[in-house]
Amino acid sequence: MSGHTKASLMNHEQSARAQLFHQLHAGSKPLVLPNAWDAASARVIETSGAKAVATSSAAMAWALGYPDGEQLPLDELLAACRRIVEVTSVPVSVDIEGGFGVDAEDTGGLVGALMQLGVVGINIEDGKDPVTGQLTSAKPLAQRLACIRAVAEHRVVPLFINARTDTYLTAGLAGEARFNETLERALAYVKAGANGIFVPGLADAAEIKRLAAALPVPLNVYVGYPGAPDVQTLQALGVRRISLGCGTMQAVLAHLASITEQALVQGRFDIMGEHMLTVSQANGLFAAVSPGVRRTA
């Protein structure tokens, strides 16, 4: 097979995965995304029945020894994403926080590199100013979104761009003013090229329903916290995408802490023994993957 033919085949496969990812946002039920941070977590999520895999920027940073907040070096981010894409057969979406880099062109370069790996979805946020703690202007994210969309169109792949706004995570915003700011930003992001809107911290049922009805694209909410509403409830409110975020890794780390404490303090290993894969099952997660060869659907 020639290099050109192989590249065309991979582009076709990537486009098919991207189209599938779009379709999953329009299915009869919301798309539930238990977020991964490495190849093993991605495979566990996939083999447990997930139709797609999304990364958690915080969990990925923690797994590699960095705090959240674009502290993870880009080469390590790309290496981790490459491993995830290589071992999965479902669409993969990557959280790139605020887009890294100083401008839209930097973000476009990162997205191009991720798409080269086979990634078909991106999550990008506006966030808060690290100095003032206030919500950043919407304009920089809109510019980054437009650049990402241009990169995807150049590659002829229908990349799913999920735009996150931190209006519900920022002090000083509340009530009707906060809702209006959220909707205004969301519509600006959609105009710039976003296919979906993510609003972590949005938990009030009436506001979720109102925002979902006002948006021309799928609404994504975060459930990585105790007492989060179930899928059926969120579906009835109009939610189309549900992210577990870094809650998956937080739960895994808490479970590890419990295993360790029981072993060190009680001298017992019951917690570990109650829920664990066999060695054969763990090896089986990667049995169909050849080293250095990206898995195809």
N, C-alpha and C positions, 0 to 999 in steps of 0.2 A: 504494500500500500504506500503510495507516495505521500510526502509530507503535506502537500496541498489537500489531498483527499482525506487524510487523517484529520487535518485541521477543520475541514468542512464538516466531517462527521461529528467531531466534538462540538462544533458550534451548533449543529442541528440538535444534538442531545441536550446541550445547555439550554437552548431555546425551548425545547419541549419541557424541561424541568421548570423553567421560568413560567411558561404558560400554565403548567399544572399548579404552580404556587399561586398564581392569580386566581385560578378556578377554586382553589381551596378556601379563598376568602369569600366566595360566593356560593358555597355549598348549603345544604339543608341545615347544617349545624355550624356553630362558630369554629374557627380553626384554633385548636388548643396547642400552645407551644411550650413544652417543658424545656427550658433552656439548658444548653450544654456548655462545657468549658474545655473539653479535650476530646480526643478520639474515642476513648473508652466511654465517657458519658454520652457522647453522640450515638454510639452503637447501642448502648443500653436503652436510650430513648427510642431509637428506631425499632429495635427488636421488641419493644414493649407496645408497639402499634402506632407510633407517631407518624403522621403523613408528611411531616417536614421537620427540620431541625433548625433552631435559631440559637445563636450564641448569646451569652451574657457577658458584656464587657467587664463588669465587676468580677464575676466568677473566673473569667479567663485570666484577668490580671492577678487575682489572688493565687490561682493555681500555679502561676509562674513567678510568684514572689514579689508582686508589685501592688501598691494601693490602686484603687479605682481612680479615674480622672485623667485619662490619656497619659498615664505614666508608663504603660507597657510599650517598649520599643517596637517600631513598626516591623522590623525583621522577625521579632518573636511573634507578633500578631499574625503575620502572614504565614509563618511556619506552622503555627497552631491551626490556622484555618485550612492550610493545605492538608494537614493530617486528617482533619474532620471530613473534608470533601472526599478524600481518597477512600475512606472506609464506609461512606454512606451511599445509599442508592436513592435517597429522597432529596427534595430541594433543600438547599442550605442558605440561610439568611444570616448576615453578620452585623453585629452591633458595632458601629464605628464612633460611638459617643458623639462628639461635636464635629467630627470630620478630620481631626488631626491637621497639622500644618497651619500656616498663617492665612491662607486664602483658599478660594474655591478651586483654583488650579491644583493645589496640593491635594485637596480632597478628591478631585477628579482622577489624579494619578493613583491614589490609593485604591479607589473603586475599580479603576482599570486593572490594577494588579490582582485584586480579589476576583474580578470576573475572569481573568486569565486562569485562575485556579478552578473555576467552575461554579463560583458563588452566584446565586440568582436573586438574592434579596439583600437589601441594606436597611439598617435602622440608624437614623441620625437625628440628633437633638439640638435644640437651641440652648438650653441650660442657663446657668447663672454665672454672673461675673465673679471670678474668684476673689477679687479685691472688695467689691461692694456687697456681694451676696444678692444683688438684684438681678432680675431676669434680663438677659441680654436682648439687644435689638433683634427684631425678626428679620431684618434685611440680610445679615450675613448668612443665615441658614437658607433663605430663599435663593441667594446667589449660589450657594453650594448645591442646592437641589437642582437648579437649572444646569449646572455644570455636570452633575451626575447623570441627569437625563440625557445630556448631549453625548456623554461617553457611552451610555447604553445604546443610544440610537446609532452611534458610529459602529458599534460592535454588532448591531442588528440582533440584540437580545432584549426581550421585554422585561428588563430588571424591575422587580417590585421594590419601590422606595417607600419606606415607612418613616414618616416625619413625626418626631416626638417633640412635644412642648411641655415645659416644666412649670406651667402656670399654677398647677395645683401643688407644687412642691416649693413654691417661693413665698417667703413671708411678705406681708404687705398687700397681698391680693386676696380678696374674699367676696362672697356674695355675687350679685349680678355683675359687678365690675370684672370679677375674675372670669365668670362664664363668658362675658362679651369679649374679653381679651383673648380667651382660648379660641373662641369661634373665629375671631378676626384673624388670628395667626394661622389657624388651621386652613382657612380659605385661601390665605396668601400662599401657604405652602403647597396646597393643591394646585393653585395656579402656576406655581414655579416648577411643578413636576411630580409632586408626591402622589402615590397611589393609595396611601392609607395614613391615618392620623392616630398617634399613640399619646394618651394622656395619663401617665402614671399619677397616682394620688387622687384621681377622680373616683369617688366611692358612693356618692349620694345617688340613689336610684333615680330620682326625678331628673337630676342633672344629666346622668348618663343617657336616659331616654331622650331627653330634649336635644342633647348634642348629637346623638346618633341620627336622629331625625333630620337635623339641620345640615349634616355633612353629605356631600355627594360621593364620598368614598368610605370604605370600611373604617369603623371605629375600633381601636385596640385599647384594652384596659389591662391593668396590672393586678395580679392576684397573689403576689408573693408575700403575703402577710397573714397572720392569724385572723380567722373570722371572715375571710373573703367570701363573697357570694358564690354560689355554684354555677355551673355552666348553664343549666336550665333557666335560672333567674336572669343571668346576663343576656342570654339569647332573647328572652321575652322583652328585654329593654332595648334590643336592637344592636347589641355588640356583635361584631363579626370576627374579632381576633382576641385571643386571651393569652397573655404572657405570664409565665411563672417567674421569669427574670432570675435574679441571683438567689431567689428563695430556694431553688433546687439545691444549690451548693451550700447555702446556709444550713439547710436541713441535713445534708450529708455530713457536714462538718460537726454539727451538733450530735449526730448519731456516732460519729467517730470519737467525740469527746466522752460520750456515755460509755462506749466500749472500753476506752482507755481508763476511765475512772473506775469502772467496775473491776477491771483487771488489776489495777494498781492498789486500790483501796480495799476491795473485797476479796481479791484473789480468785475471782470467778470470771467466766467467759460466756455466760448465757446470752447476753445481748448480741454478741458477735455471732454465736452459733445459731440463733433463731432465724436470722435473715442473711444468708450469704450464698453467692453463686458457688458452684463447684469449680475446680480448676478447669475441668473439661468445658463447662459452660462459658467461662471467661475466655478460654482459648477459642471457643467456637464463635465468639463475637467477631473474630478476625480471620476465620478459617478460609473464607472465600476471597480474601484480599491478597494480591501479590504485591510484594514490596515495590514501591515506586511506581505502581500502575494505578491510575485513577479508576475507581469502580464506575461502571456505567449502568444506567437504568435498564 
